[in-house]
Amino acid sequence: MSGMEIERKFLVLDQSFKREAYAHSHIRQGYICSERGRTVRVRQRDDTAFLTIKGPSLDGGLSRYEFEKEISVDEAKHLFRLCEPGVIEKTRWLVKSGDHTFEVDEFFGDNEGLVMAEVELYSAGEDIIIPAFIGEEVTGDRRYYNSQLRVHPFKEWGVRT
């Protein structure tokens, strides 16, 4: 898959999303490179793996170019050895809301306690139905980028601002 990725990101207020979820999976991801808004990521999601390249955002974090290719789990294991320090571990829950699916990420390890939701859009101005468990929008706030969470994990933030 490749093309423009348009997504909005939100904090999650409570655990009610788990009752609404129709699926979940375990994700482990690392970054081979994460500089100047460009990232090269390796991700293992249960028994599948992907290599993803993302370009910088030119509109405050709402959209960016993304190239993604499925790779073997064995290839992913080898690529994890090339990753920068700080691996992201999370469970991803899928929750349907209207015509969209919210991907709710429950983080572990150094990011324990952080729960965020993303929703991918077809266009920037698209209307979405916001589920009750969704809180503050954090689209474009770099602190919440996974590539930043590996460098400045949630446990180090102290009181959230």
DSSP file with accessible surface (Angstrom, degrees, kcal/mol):
  #  RESIDUE AA STRUCTURE BP1 BP2  ACC     N-H-->O    O-->H-N    N-H-->O    O-->H-N    TCO  KAPPA ALPHA  PHI   PSI    X-CA   Y-CA   Z-CA
    1    1 A M              0   0  124      0, 0.0    67,-3.4     0, 0.0     2,-0.3   0.000 360.0 360.0 360.0 140.7    0.0    0.0    0.0
    2    2 A S  E     +A   67   0A  68     65,-0.3     2,-0.3     2,-0.1    65,-0.2  -0.990 360.0  78.7-153.9 156.2    1.2    3.5   -0.7
    3    3 A G  E    S-A   66   0A  25     63,-2.0    63,-2.9    -2,-0.3     2,-0.3  -0.903  79.5 -23.8 142.4-167.9   -0.3    6.9   -0.9
    4    4 A M  E     -A   65   0A 121     -2,-0.3     2,-0.5    61,-0.2    61,-0.2  -0.611  50.8-153.0 -79.9 132.1   -1.5    9.7    1.4
    5    5 A E  E     -A   64   0A  11     59,-3.0    59,-1.9    -2,-0.3     2,-0.5  -0.930  11.2-172.6-103.0 124.3   -2.5    8.7    4.9
    6    6 A I  E     +AB  63 121A  28    115,-0.5   115,-3.2    -2,-0.5     2,-0.3  -0.982  19.7 153.1-118.2 119.8   -5.0   11.1    6.5
    7    7 A E  E     - B   0 120A  21     55,-2.6     2,-0.4    -2,-0.5   113,-0.2  -0.998  34.4-145.0-148.7 152.5   -5.8   10.4   10.2
    8    8 A R  E     - B   0 119A  57    111,-2.1   111,-2.1    -2,-0.3     2,-0.4  -0.907  18.8-150.9-114.6 148.1   -6.9   12.1   13.3
    9    9 A K  E     + B   0 118A  15     -2,-0.4   129,-2.9   109,-0.2   130,-0.9  -0.954  15.5 177.7-125.5 139.3   -5.6   11.1   16.8
   10   10 A F  E     -CB 137 117A   7    107,-3.0   107,-2.9    -2,-0.4   127,-0.2  -0.954  29.9-115.9-137.7 153.1   -7.4   11.3   20.1
   11   11 A L  E     - B   0 116A   7    125,-2.8   124,-3.3    -2,-0.3     2,-0.4  -0.555  35.0-125.6 -79.9 156.2   -6.8   10.5   23.8
   12   12 A V  E     -C  134   0A  22    103,-1.9   122,-0.2   122,-0.2   103,-0.2  -0.899  12.4-157.8-110.7 133.1   -9.1    7.8   25.2
   13   13 A L        -     0   0  116    120,-3.2     2,-0.3    -2,-0.4   121,-0.1   0.803  65.9 -10.5 -80.1 -35.6  -11.1    8.6   28.4
   14   14 A D  S >  S-     0   0   77    119,-0.5     3,-0.5   101,-0.0    -1,-0.1  -0.877  72.1 -90.7-154.6-176.2  -11.9    5.1   29.7
   15   15 A Q  T >  S+     0   0   88     -2,-0.3     3,-1.8     1,-0.2     4,-0.4   0.316  86.2 106.5 -90.7   7.3  -11.8    1.3   29.0
   16   16 A S  T >>  +     0   0   14      1,-0.3     4,-1.0     2,-0.2     3,-0.9   0.750  63.7  76.1 -62.3 -20.3  -15.3    1.1   27.5
   17   17 A F  H <> S+     0   0    0     -3,-0.5     4,-1.2     1,-0.2     3,-0.3   0.813  84.4  65.1 -59.2 -29.0  -13.7    0.7   24.1
   18   18 A K  H <4 S+     0   0   71     -3,-1.8    -1,-0.2     1,-0.2     3,-0.2   0.864  99.6  50.3 -64.6 -34.9  -12.9   -2.9   25.0
   19   19 A R  H <4 S+     0   0  204     -3,-0.9    -1,-0.2    -4,-0.4    -2,-0.2   0.787 114.9  44.6 -70.2 -28.0  -16.6   -3.8   25.2
   20   20 A E  H  < S+     0   0   95     -4,-1.0    76,-0.5    -3,-0.3    -2,-0.2   0.589  89.5 110.3 -91.3 -12.3  -17.2   -2.2   21.8
   21   21 A A     <  -     0   0   25     -4,-1.2    74,-0.2    -3,-0.2     3,-0.1  -0.370  46.7-167.8 -70.8 141.1  -14.1   -3.8   20.0
   22   22 A Y  S    S+     0   0  138     72,-2.5     2,-0.3     1,-0.3    -1,-0.1   0.531  74.0   4.9-102.0  -9.0  -14.7   -6.4   17.4
   23   23 A A  E     -D   94   0A  40     71,-0.8    71,-2.6     2,-0.0     2,-0.3  -0.980  58.9-169.0-163.5 159.7  -11.0   -7.5   17.3
   24   24 A H  E     -D   93   0A 114     -2,-0.3     2,-0.3    69,-0.2    69,-0.2  -0.982   5.0-176.4-151.8 158.3   -7.6   -6.9   18.9
   25   25 A S  E     -D   92   0A  10     67,-1.8    67,-2.9    -2,-0.3     2,-0.4  -0.979  28.7-110.4-150.8 159.6   -4.0   -7.7   18.2
   26   26 A H  E     -D   91   0A  79     -2,-0.3    20,-1.9    65,-0.2     2,-0.4  -0.792  33.1-164.9 -95.2 135.2   -0.5   -7.3   19.8
   27   27 A I  E     -DE  90  45A   0     63,-3.2    63,-2.3    -2,-0.4     2,-0.4  -0.975  13.7-178.5-124.6 135.3    1.9   -4.9   18.0
   28   28 A R  E     +DE  89  44A  85     16,-2.4    16,-3.0    -2,-0.4     2,-0.4  -1.000  17.8 172.5-126.3 127.6    5.6   -4.6   18.5
   29   29 A Q  E     -DE  88  43A   0     59,-2.4    59,-2.9    -2,-0.4     2,-0.3  -0.996  13.2-177.6-142.4 147.5    7.3   -1.9   16.4
   30   30 A G  E     - E   0  42A   0     12,-2.4    12,-2.5    -2,-0.4     2,-0.5  -0.898  23.8-122.4-135.0 166.0   10.7   -0.3   16.1
   31   31 A Y  E     - E   0  41A   8     53,-0.4    53,-3.6    55,-0.3    10,-0.2  -0.945  14.5-174.6-118.9 121.5   12.2    2.5   14.1
   32   32 A I  E    S+     0   0A  48      8,-2.4     2,-0.3    -2,-0.5     9,-0.2   0.851  86.9   4.6 -75.3 -35.7   15.2    2.1   11.8
   33   33 A C  E     + E   0  40A  46      7,-1.4     7,-2.5    51,-0.1    -1,-0.3  -0.987  59.6 169.6-150.1 137.3   15.2    5.8   11.2
   34   34 A S  E     + E   0  39A  21     -2,-0.3     2,-0.4     5,-0.2     5,-0.2  -0.591  29.4 135.2-150.2  81.6   13.1    8.7   12.7
   35   35 A E  E >   - E   0  38A 103      3,-1.7     3,-2.5    -2,-0.1    -2,-0.0  -0.987  66.0  -4.0-133.9 142.8   14.4   12.1   11.7
   36   36 A R  T 3  S-     0   0  184     -2,-0.4    -1,-0.1     1,-0.3     3,-0.1   0.828 128.0 -52.6  50.3  40.0   12.9   15.4   10.5
   37   37 A G  T 3  S+     0   0   19      1,-0.2     2,-0.4    19,-0.1    -1,-0.3   0.444 114.8 114.0  80.8  -1.6    9.4   13.9   10.3
   38   38 A R  E <   -E   35   0A 121     -3,-2.5    -3,-1.7    18,-0.1     2,-0.4  -0.881  43.6-176.1-104.5 135.8   10.5   10.9    8.2
   39   39 A T  E     -EF  34  54A   9     15,-2.1    15,-2.7    -2,-0.4     2,-0.5  -0.975  24.4-163.2-134.5 147.5   10.3    7.4    9.6
   40   40 A V  E     -EF  33  53A  39     -7,-2.5    -8,-2.4    -2,-0.4    -7,-1.4  -0.990  29.5-176.7-123.0 116.0   11.2    3.9    8.5
   41   41 A R  E     -EF  31  52A  10     11,-3.3    11,-2.9    -2,-0.5     2,-0.4  -0.903  23.3-157.1-121.8 143.4    9.4    1.5   10.8
   42   42 A V  E     -EF  30  51A   0    -12,-2.5   -12,-2.4    -2,-0.4     2,-0.4  -0.966  22.2-177.0-114.4 133.3    9.3   -2.3   11.2
   43   43 A R  E     -EF  29  50A  19      7,-2.5     7,-2.6    -2,-0.4     2,-0.5  -0.999  19.7-162.3-135.9 134.4    6.2   -3.7   12.8
   44   44 A Q  E     -EF  28  49A  39    -16,-3.0   -16,-2.4    -2,-0.4     2,-0.6  -0.979   9.0-174.3-112.6 125.5    5.1   -7.1   13.8
   45   45 A R  E >   -EF  27  48A  56      3,-2.9     3,-2.1    -2,-0.5     2,-0.2  -0.941  62.4 -61.8-121.5 103.1    1.3   -7.5   14.4
   46   46 A D  T 3  S-     0   0   78    -20,-1.9   -18,-0.1    -2,-0.6   -21,-0.0  -0.399 122.6 -11.7  53.4-114.3    0.6  -11.0   15.7
   47   47 A D  T 3  S+     0   0  145     -2,-0.2     2,-0.3    -3,-0.1    -1,-0.3   0.165 125.6  74.4-103.6  18.5    1.8  -13.3   12.9
   48   48 A T  E <   -F   45   0A  52     -3,-2.1    -3,-2.9    24,-0.1     2,-0.3  -0.895  59.5-160.6-126.1 159.6    2.3  -10.7   10.2
   49   49 A A  E     -FG  44  71A   0     22,-0.8    22,-2.3    -2,-0.3     2,-0.3  -0.972   4.0-168.3-141.4 154.7    5.0   -8.0    9.7
   50   50 A F  E     -FG  43  70A  41     -7,-2.6    -7,-2.5    -2,-0.3     2,-0.5  -0.991  18.3-146.1-143.0 148.7    5.4   -4.8    7.7
   51   51 A L  E     -FG  42  69A  47     18,-2.7    18,-2.5    -2,-0.3     2,-0.4  -0.975  29.2-172.5-111.6 125.4    8.0   -2.3    6.7
   52   52 A T  E     -FG  41  68A   1    -11,-2.9   -11,-3.3    -2,-0.5     2,-0.5  -0.978  15.5-167.1-127.0 135.8    6.6    1.2    6.5
   53   53 A I  E     -FG  40  67A  75     14,-3.0    14,-2.9    -2,-0.4     2,-0.4  -0.984  12.0-172.4-119.6 127.5    8.1    4.4    5.3
   54   54 A K  E     -FG  39  66A  19    -15,-2.7   -15,-2.1    -2,-0.5    12,-0.2  -0.970  10.3-146.5-122.7 140.8    6.4    7.7    6.2
   55   55 A G        -     0   0   14     10,-2.5   -18,-0.1    -2,-0.4     2,-0.0  -0.356  37.7 -76.5 -92.7 176.8    7.2   11.2    4.9
   56   56 A P        -     0   0   44      0, 0.0     9,-0.5     0, 0.0     2,-0.4  -0.346  44.9-115.1 -72.4 155.2    6.9   14.5    6.8
   57   57 A S        -     0   0   34      7,-0.1     3,-0.2     1,-0.1     7,-0.2  -0.743  22.1-171.8 -89.2 138.6    3.5   16.1    7.3
   58   58 A L  S    S+     0   0  167      5,-0.5    -1,-0.1    -2,-0.4     6,-0.1   0.320  79.2  55.3-108.2   4.2    2.9   19.4    5.6
   59   59 A D  S >  S-     0   0   71      4,-0.5     3,-0.9     0, 0.0    -1,-0.1  -0.195 124.8 -77.9-134.7  43.4   -0.4   20.2    7.3
   60   60 A G  T 3  S-     0   0   61     -3,-0.2    -2,-0.1     1,-0.2    -3,-0.0   0.732  91.3 -53.9  73.7  22.6    0.1   20.0   11.1
   61   61 A G  T 3  S+     0   0   16      2,-0.3    79,-0.4    79,-0.1    -1,-0.2   0.408 109.1 111.9  96.3  -1.3    0.1   16.2   11.4
   62   62 A L  S <  S+     0   0   35     -3,-0.9   -55,-2.6     1,-0.2     2,-0.3   0.897  84.0  11.5 -74.2 -37.8   -3.2   15.4    9.7
   63   63 A S  E     +A    6   0A  16    -57,-0.2    -4,-0.5   -59,-0.0    -5,-0.5  -0.965  60.4 163.1-141.3 156.9   -1.7   13.8    6.6
   64   64 A R  E     -A    5   0A  34    -59,-1.9   -59,-3.0    -2,-0.3     2,-0.2  -0.965  43.9 -90.1-164.2 156.5    1.5   12.4    5.3
   65   65 A Y  E     -A    4   0A 113     -9,-0.5   -10,-2.5    -2,-0.3     2,-0.4  -0.502  44.4-171.1 -72.0 140.1    2.8   10.1    2.5
   66   66 A E  E     -AG   3  54A   8    -63,-2.9   -63,-2.0   -12,-0.2     2,-0.4  -0.999  16.2-173.3-137.7 134.4    3.0    6.4    3.5
   67   67 A F  E     +AG   2  53A  77    -14,-2.9   -14,-3.0    -2,-0.4     2,-0.4  -0.998  15.0 179.0-120.7 129.0    4.5    3.4    1.8
   68   68 A E  E     - G   0  52A  38    -67,-3.4     2,-0.4    -2,-0.4   -16,-0.2  -0.998   7.6-178.6-136.2 137.6    3.9    0.0    3.5
   69   69 A K  E     - G   0  51A 125    -18,-2.5   -18,-2.7    -2,-0.4     2,-0.2  -0.999  27.9-123.0-135.5 132.2    5.0   -3.5    2.4
   70   70 A E  E     + G   0  50A 118     -2,-0.4     2,-0.3   -20,-0.2   -20,-0.3  -0.544  35.2 180.0 -71.7 137.0    4.2   -6.8    4.1
   71   71 A I  E     - G   0  49A  23    -22,-2.3   -22,-0.8    -2,-0.2     2,-0.1  -0.838  33.6 -86.3-128.1 169.6    7.4   -8.7    4.9
   72   72 A S     >  -     0   0   54     -2,-0.3     4,-2.3     1,-0.1     5,-0.1  -0.396  32.6-119.2 -75.4 156.3    8.0  -12.1    6.6
   73   73 A V  H  > S+     0   0   39    -26,-0.2     4,-2.5     1,-0.2     5,-0.2   0.889 117.1  55.5 -61.4 -36.0    8.1  -12.3   10.4
   74   74 A D  H  > S+     0   0  101      2,-0.2     4,-1.8     1,-0.2    -1,-0.2   0.928 106.9  48.9 -64.0 -42.5   11.7  -13.7    9.9
   75   75 A E  H  > S+     0   0  100      1,-0.2     4,-2.5     2,-0.2    -1,-0.2   0.918 110.1  52.5 -62.2 -41.1   12.7  -10.5    8.0
   76   76 A A  H  X S+     0   0    0     -4,-2.3     4,-2.5     1,-0.2    -2,-0.2   0.920 105.4  54.1 -61.1 -44.1   11.1   -8.4   10.7
   77   77 A K  H  X S+     0   0  116     -4,-2.5     4,-0.7     1,-0.2    -1,-0.2   0.900 110.9  46.4 -58.4 -40.2   13.1  -10.1   13.4
   78   78 A H  H >< S+     0   0   86     -4,-1.8     3,-0.9     1,-0.2     4,-0.3   0.913 112.0  50.3 -67.9 -41.8   16.3   -9.3   11.4
   79   79 A L  H >< S+     0   0   43     -4,-2.5     3,-1.8     1,-0.2     4,-0.5   0.825  97.5  67.8 -68.5 -29.2   15.3   -5.7   10.9
   80   80 A F  H >< S+     0   0   21     -4,-2.5     3,-1.2     1,-0.3    -1,-0.2   0.832  91.4  63.7 -59.0 -27.3   14.5   -5.2   14.6
   81   81 A R  T << S+     0   0  188     -3,-0.9    -1,-0.3    -4,-0.7    -2,-0.2   0.741 101.1  51.0 -67.9 -21.4   18.3   -5.6   15.1
   82   82 A L  T <  S+     0   0  114     -3,-1.8    -1,-0.3    -4,-0.3    -2,-0.2   0.518  88.6 115.6 -90.4  -6.9   18.8   -2.4   13.1
   83   83 A C  S <  S-     0   0   23     -3,-1.2   -51,-0.3    -4,-0.5     3,-0.1  -0.267  71.4-109.2 -71.4 149.7   16.3   -0.3   15.0
   84   84 A E        -     0   0   43    -53,-3.6   -53,-0.4     1,-0.2    -1,-0.1  -0.287  56.4 -75.9 -62.9 158.0   17.0    2.7   17.2
   85   85 A P  S    S+     0   0  113      0, 0.0    -1,-0.2     0, 0.0   -54,-0.1  -0.256 101.9  57.6 -58.9 146.0   16.7    2.1   20.9
   86   86 A G        -     0   0   33     -3,-0.1     2,-0.4     1,-0.1   -55,-0.3   0.795  62.8-153.3  97.8  92.9   13.2    2.0   22.3
   87   87 A V        -     0   0   58    -57,-0.1     2,-0.5    63,-0.1   -57,-0.2  -0.780  14.3-131.9 -95.0 140.6   10.7   -0.5   21.0
   88   88 A I  E     -D   29   0A   1    -59,-2.9   -59,-2.4    -2,-0.4     2,-0.4  -0.813  21.9-172.3 -93.6 129.0    6.9    0.3   21.2
   89   89 A E  E     +D   28   0A  59     -2,-0.5    19,-2.4    19,-0.4     2,-0.3  -0.987  19.9 143.6-121.3 132.2    4.6   -2.5   22.6
   90   90 A K  E     -DH  27 107A   0    -63,-2.3   -63,-3.2    -2,-0.4     2,-0.5  -0.990  45.5-122.7-159.7 160.1    0.9   -2.1   22.5
   91   91 A T  E     -DH  26 106A  22     15,-2.3    15,-2.9    -2,-0.3     2,-0.5  -0.949  27.9-149.0-105.6 131.0   -2.4   -3.9   22.0
   92   92 A R  E     -DH  25 105A   5    -67,-2.9   -67,-1.8    -2,-0.5     2,-0.4  -0.911  10.2-165.6-105.0 125.3   -4.5   -2.5   19.2
   93   93 A W  E     -DH  24 104A  36     11,-3.1    11,-3.3    -2,-0.5     2,-0.5  -0.904  10.9-143.6-108.1 136.4   -8.3   -2.7   19.6
   94   94 A L  E     +DH  23 103A  26    -71,-2.6   -72,-2.5    -2,-0.4   -71,-0.8  -0.897  19.6 179.9-107.0 124.4  -10.6   -2.1   16.6
   95   95 A V  E     - H   0 102A   0      7,-2.5     7,-3.5    -2,-0.5     2,-0.3  -0.986  19.7-140.0-128.1 121.7  -13.9   -0.3   17.2
   96   96 A K  E     + H   0 101A 115    -76,-0.5     2,-0.3    -2,-0.4     5,-0.2  -0.600  22.9 173.8 -79.6 136.3  -16.5    0.5   14.5
   97   97 A S  E >   - H   0 100A  13      3,-3.1     3,-2.1    -2,-0.3    32,-0.4  -0.861  62.0 -51.8-144.3 107.2  -18.2    3.9   14.6
   98   98 A G  T 3  S-     0   0   42     -2,-0.3    -1,-0.1     1,-0.3    30,-0.1  -0.445 121.6 -19.4  62.5-130.2  -20.4    4.8   11.7
   99   99 A D  T 3  S+     0   0  149     -2,-0.2     2,-0.3    -3,-0.1    -1,-0.3   0.380 127.3  77.1 -87.9   2.9  -18.5    4.2    8.4
  100  100 A H  E <   -H   97   0A  16     -3,-2.1    -3,-3.1    29,-0.1     2,-0.5  -0.767  67.4-138.9-116.2 161.0  -15.1    4.4   10.2
  101  101 A T  E     -H   96   0A  42     -2,-0.3    19,-0.6    -5,-0.2     2,-0.5  -0.979  15.8-148.5-117.8 123.4  -13.0    2.1   12.3
  102  102 A F  E     -HI  95 119A   0     -7,-3.5    -7,-2.5    -2,-0.5     2,-0.7  -0.794   7.1-148.4 -88.0 130.1  -11.2    3.6   15.3
  103  103 A E  E     -HI  94 118A  38     15,-3.0    15,-2.2    -2,-0.5     2,-0.6  -0.906  14.5-162.6 -98.6 110.9   -7.8    1.9   16.1
  104  104 A V  E     -HI  93 117A   0    -11,-3.3   -11,-3.1    -2,-0.7     2,-0.6  -0.870   1.5-158.2-101.4 119.1   -7.4    2.2   19.9
  105  105 A D  E     -HI  92 116A   2     11,-3.5    11,-2.1    -2,-0.6     2,-0.6  -0.883   6.6-166.5-103.4 120.4   -3.8    1.6   21.1
  106  106 A E  E     -HI  91 115A  30    -15,-2.9   -15,-2.3    -2,-0.6     9,-0.2  -0.927  22.3-146.5-103.8 111.2   -3.2    0.5   24.7
  107  107 A F  E     -H   90   0A   2      7,-2.4     6,-0.8    -2,-0.6   -17,-0.2  -0.470  16.1-171.1 -86.6 154.4    0.5    1.0   25.4
  108  108 A F    >   +     0   0   62    -19,-2.4     3,-1.6     4,-0.2   -19,-0.4  -0.666  50.5  28.1-129.2-178.2    2.7   -1.1   27.6
  109  109 A G  G >  S-     0   0   54      1,-0.3     3,-1.8    -2,-0.2   -21,-0.1  -0.397 130.3  -2.4  66.2-133.1    6.3   -0.9   28.9
  110  110 A D  G 3  S+     0   0   83      1,-0.3    45,-2.3    -2,-0.1    -1,-0.3   0.615 140.1  51.6 -68.1 -12.0    7.6    2.7   29.3
  111  111 A N  G X  S+     0   0    7     -3,-1.6     3,-2.0    43,-0.2    -4,-0.3   0.181  77.4 146.3-109.8  16.2    4.3    4.0   27.8
  112  112 A E  T <   +     0   0  116     -3,-1.8    -4,-0.2     1,-0.2     3,-0.1  -0.221  63.9  31.6 -52.4 135.1    2.1    2.1   30.2
  113  113 A G  T 3  S+     0   0   56     -6,-0.8     2,-0.5     1,-0.3    -1,-0.2   0.186  89.9 114.5  99.0 -15.8   -1.1    4.1   31.0
  114  114 A L    <   +     0   0    2     -3,-2.0    -7,-2.4    -7,-0.1     2,-0.4  -0.771  38.1 176.7 -91.1 129.0   -1.3    5.8   27.6
  115  115 A V  E     + I   0 106A  19     -2,-0.5  -103,-1.9    -9,-0.2     2,-0.3  -0.989   6.2 171.5-133.0 122.7   -4.3    4.9   25.5
  116  116 A M  E     -BI  11 105A   2    -11,-2.1   -11,-3.5    -2,-0.4     2,-0.4  -0.928  18.5-149.2-129.5 155.5   -4.9    6.7   22.1
  117  117 A A  E     -BI  10 104A   0   -107,-2.9  -107,-3.0    -2,-0.3     2,-0.4  -0.965   9.2-168.8-125.8 141.9   -7.2    6.2   19.2
  118  118 A E  E     -BI   9 103A  13    -15,-2.2   -15,-3.0    -2,-0.4     2,-0.4  -0.952   3.0-165.5-124.0 149.0   -6.7    7.0   15.6
  119  119 A V  E     -BI   8 102A   0   -111,-2.1  -111,-2.1    -2,-0.4     2,-0.3  -0.997  15.6-139.2-134.4 127.7   -9.2    7.1   12.7
  120  120 A E  E     -B    7   0A  87    -19,-0.6     2,-0.3    -2,-0.4  -113,-0.3  -0.703  21.6-161.0 -86.8 141.4   -8.1    7.1    9.1
  121  121 A L  E     -B    6   0A  13   -115,-3.2  -115,-0.5    -2,-0.3     3,-0.1  -0.816  27.3-142.5-120.1 159.4  -10.0    9.4    6.7
  122  122 A Y  S    S+     0   0  204     -2,-0.3     2,-0.3     1,-0.3    -1,-0.1   0.742  93.8  14.9 -87.6 -27.8  -10.5    9.6    2.9
  123  123 A S  S >  S-     0   0   61      1,-0.1     3,-1.5  -117,-0.1    -1,-0.3  -0.985  78.0-116.1-146.1 155.5  -10.4   13.4    3.1
  124  124 A A  T 3  S+     0   0   55     -2,-0.3    -1,-0.1     1,-0.3    -2,-0.0   0.838 113.2  45.1 -62.3 -34.2   -9.3   16.0    5.6
  125  125 A G  T 3  S+     0   0   69      2,-0.0    -1,-0.3    -3,-0.0     0, 0.0   0.328  82.4 137.5 -94.8  11.1  -12.8   17.5    6.1
  126  126 A E    <   -     0   0   41     -3,-1.5     2,-0.2     1,-0.1    -5,-0.0  -0.263  54.4-121.0 -62.5 138.2  -14.7   14.2    6.4
  127  127 A D        -     0   0  146      2,-0.0     2,-0.3    -6,-0.0    -1,-0.1  -0.588  32.2-174.4 -78.2 141.1  -17.3   13.9    9.1
  128  128 A I        -     0   0   26     -2,-0.2     2,-0.7   -30,-0.1   -30,-0.1  -0.954  28.8-121.0-132.7 154.4  -16.9   11.2   11.7
  129  129 A I        -     0   0  108    -32,-0.4   -29,-0.1    -2,-0.3    -2,-0.0  -0.868  31.0-143.4 -94.0 115.5  -19.0    9.9   14.5
  130  130 A I        -     0   0   77     -2,-0.7   -32,-0.0     2,-0.0    -2,-0.0  -0.728  14.0-132.2 -84.8 118.7  -17.0   10.3   17.7
  131  131 A P    >   -     0   0   14      0, 0.0     3,-1.7     0, 0.0   -34,-0.1  -0.268  22.8-110.1 -66.1 158.7  -17.5    7.4   20.2
  132  132 A A  T 3  S+     0   0   89      1,-0.3  -119,-0.1  -116,-0.1    -2,-0.0   0.758 114.6  61.9 -62.2 -27.1  -18.2    8.2   23.8
  133  133 A F  T 3  S+     0   0    0   -120,-0.1  -120,-3.2  -121,-0.1  -119,-0.5   0.559  82.0 104.0 -79.5  -4.6  -14.8    6.9   25.0
  134  134 A I  E <   +C   12   0A  15     -3,-1.7  -122,-0.2  -122,-0.2     3,-0.1  -0.609  46.1 172.4 -83.7 134.1  -12.9    9.5   22.9
  135  135 A G  E     -     0   0A  21   -124,-3.3    -1,-0.1    -2,-0.3  -123,-0.1   0.046  45.0  -1.2-111.2-137.7  -11.4   12.5   24.6
  136  136 A E  E     -     0   0A 106   -126,-0.1  -125,-2.8     1,-0.1     2,-0.4  -0.182  68.4-120.0 -58.9 138.3   -9.1   15.4   23.6
  137  137 A E  E     +C   10   0A  81   -127,-0.2  -127,-0.3     1,-0.1    -1,-0.1  -0.648  30.7 176.2 -79.7 134.1   -7.9   15.5   20.0
  138  138 A V    >   +     0   0    4   -129,-2.9     3,-2.4    -2,-0.4     6,-0.2   0.108  20.3 150.1-126.2  20.8   -4.1   15.4   19.8
  139  139 A T  T 3  S+     0   0   36   -130,-0.9   -77,-0.1     1,-0.3     3,-0.1  -0.317  76.1  13.5 -54.1 129.2   -3.6   15.3   16.0
  140  140 A G  T 3  S+     0   0   27    -79,-0.4     2,-1.0     1,-0.2    -1,-0.3   0.316  88.5 128.9  85.9  -9.4   -0.3   16.9   15.2
  141  141 A D    X   -     0   0   45     -3,-2.4     3,-2.1     1,-0.2    -1,-0.2  -0.711  49.6-154.3 -81.6 106.0    1.0   16.9   18.8
  142  142 A R  G >  S+     0   0  118     -2,-1.0     3,-1.8     1,-0.3     6,-0.3   0.746  85.0  73.3 -56.6 -27.1    4.4   15.3   18.3
  143  143 A R  G 3  S+     0   0   80      1,-0.3    -1,-0.3     5,-0.1     9,-0.1   0.817  97.5  51.0 -57.1 -28.4    4.5   14.0   21.8
  144  144 A Y  G <  S+     0   0    0     -3,-2.1     2,-0.3    -6,-0.2    -1,-0.3   0.400  80.7 112.0 -94.8   2.8    2.0   11.4   20.8
  145  145 A Y  S X> S-     0   0   35     -3,-1.8     4,-2.3    -4,-0.2     3,-1.0  -0.579  72.4-130.9 -72.0 136.7    3.8   10.1   17.7
  146  146 A N  H 3> S+     0   0   12     -2,-0.3     4,-1.4     1,-0.3    -1,-0.1   0.881 108.5  58.3 -56.7 -37.4    5.0    6.6   18.2
  147  147 A S  H 34 S+     0   0   10      1,-0.2     4,-0.5     2,-0.2    -1,-0.3   0.832 110.5  43.4 -63.9 -29.1    8.4    7.5   17.0
  148  148 A Q  H X> S+     0   0   43     -3,-1.0     4,-3.5    -6,-0.3     3,-0.6   0.823 104.9  62.5 -82.0 -33.9    8.6   10.2   19.8
  149  149 A L  H 3< S+     0   0    0     -4,-2.3    -2,-0.2     1,-0.2    -1,-0.2   0.791  99.0  56.1 -64.0 -26.4    7.1    7.9   22.5
  150  150 A R  T 3< S+     0   0   39     -4,-1.4    -1,-0.2    -5,-0.2    -2,-0.2   0.835 117.0  35.2 -73.9 -28.1   10.1    5.6   22.1
  151  151 A V  T <4 S+     0   0   62     -3,-0.6    -2,-0.2    -4,-0.5    -1,-0.1   0.860 134.0  24.9 -90.0 -42.6   12.5    8.5   22.8
  152  152 A H  S  < S-     0   0  101     -4,-3.5    -1,-0.2    -9,-0.1    -2,-0.1  -0.727  88.8-159.5-124.3  78.3   10.3   10.4   25.4
  153  153 A P    >   -     0   0    4      0, 0.0     3,-1.9     0, 0.0     4,-0.3  -0.169  28.1-111.1 -66.4 156.0    8.1    7.7   26.9
  154  154 A F  G >  S+     0   0   36      1,-0.3     3,-1.8     2,-0.2     4,-0.4   0.807 112.8  66.8 -53.6 -36.8    4.8    8.5   28.6
  155  155 A K  G 3  S+     0   0  133    -45,-2.3     3,-0.4     1,-0.3    -1,-0.3   0.753  99.3  53.1 -62.1 -21.5    6.2    7.4   32.1
  156  156 A E  G <  S+     0   0  120     -3,-1.9    -1,-0.3   -46,-0.2    -2,-0.2   0.530  88.5  81.2 -89.3  -6.8    8.6   10.4   31.9
  157  157 A W  S <  S-     0   0   51     -3,-1.8     2,-0.2    -4,-0.3    -1,-0.2   0.742  71.5-166.2 -74.1 -25.3    6.0   13.0   31.3
  158  158 A G        +     0   0   66     -4,-0.4     2,-0.3    -3,-0.4    -1,-0.2  -0.522  66.1  15.2  70.5-136.1    4.8   13.4   34.9
  159  159 A V  S    S-     0   0  134     -2,-0.2     2,-0.2     1,-0.1     0, 0.0  -0.520  91.4-119.9 -71.5 126.6    1.5   15.3   35.0
  160  160 A R              0   0  126     -2,-0.3    -1,-0.1     1,-0.0    -2,-0.0  -0.487 360.0 360.0 -70.8 135.6    0.0   15.4   31.5
  161  161 A T              0   0  126     -2,-0.2    -1,-0.0    -4,-0.0    -4,-0.0  -0.762 360.0 360.0-111.3 360.0   -0.5   18.8   30.0
